[in-house]
Every structure is written in C-alpha cells, then in structure tokens.
C-alpha cells in the first residue's frame, strides 16, 4: 500500500510531521482509533504535568493498537491532536517526530480547555489504512 501525500501549490507546505492531504488508494480497509490519552495498561494517568511523558504514553498506546492491526505510523492518513496547553507544542512534536519517522499524515491540532481526565495534557486519535 502506498499512501500519496500532497502539499499542492497555492497552500502552505508544512516542513515536518504532517501533509495537507493524503490520497487513499482503492480497496483499502480503514482503521479508526479512538482518542488515546496518557493512560497505561491499568488505566492510570502517566506523567501528570509532564508533556513528554504523556506524549510518550499516548504514542505507545497508538503504536500498540496499530501493531495489533498489522499497521505502523506509515499507515496513518489522519491525526487529530488535542492539547490543553498549545505553548507546549514543541515538547509534543519532539515525541511525535520519533514515532512518526517519515510519515506525514493529514493532521489537525486543537487547543482545548480540558480533556476527560483533569491530569491529561494530550489526547490523539488516528485514522489509518490497514
């Protein structure tokens, strides 16, 4: 499966981490991954107040779910990211870059006032092709 990312002329071409569009080849199955917060396997919030620790846990959860379906971050076509403090985006991006590698899915980032758990700083949901 080859995902076709694009940043057409006339729109901003992001330098890293995401593309303006991802074209999906015919005959692919879609995998929708629920928003993942910084919860470990026991449901405990990890790294209260620590964006790096929380992002690591979120991406660990996402990688685990992707792998269970025979996929990696290279299969991701769309990410939606929720941060309670957008000023900490650089911390989040450093972790995201390690997990994404060369993948550049379409992406949306939302600054929110709160997430389901008051200790959460980040939540990420994905759409992938498997």
NORJO-V894629 format. One line per field, one symbol per residue. phi: phi as a letter, one per 40 degrees, with the letter a starting at -180 (. if undefined). psi: psi as a letter, one per 20 degrees, with the letter a starting at -180 (. if undefined). burial: # if it has 9 or more other C-alpha atoms within 8 Angstrom, else .. A space follows every 50 residues. Layout:
phi->???
psi->???
burial->???
This chain:
phi->.bcbcabddgbdcccagabcabcbccgcccbbbddbccbcccgccbgdgb dccccdcdccdccccdccbgbbccccbabbbbbcaccbdccccccdcccc gccbcdabbbcbcabdbcccbaabbbbbbb
psi->popoqqnqqiqpopirirqhqpppqqjqqqoppqppampahjjppqlpin gggghggghggghggghijkraiiiphpqppppiniijhhgghggghghh cipmrqqppppqhqahpiipiqqpqqpqp.
burial->..#.###......#..######.#........#..#####....####.. #########.###.###...###.###########...#.###.###..# ..#####...##..#....###########
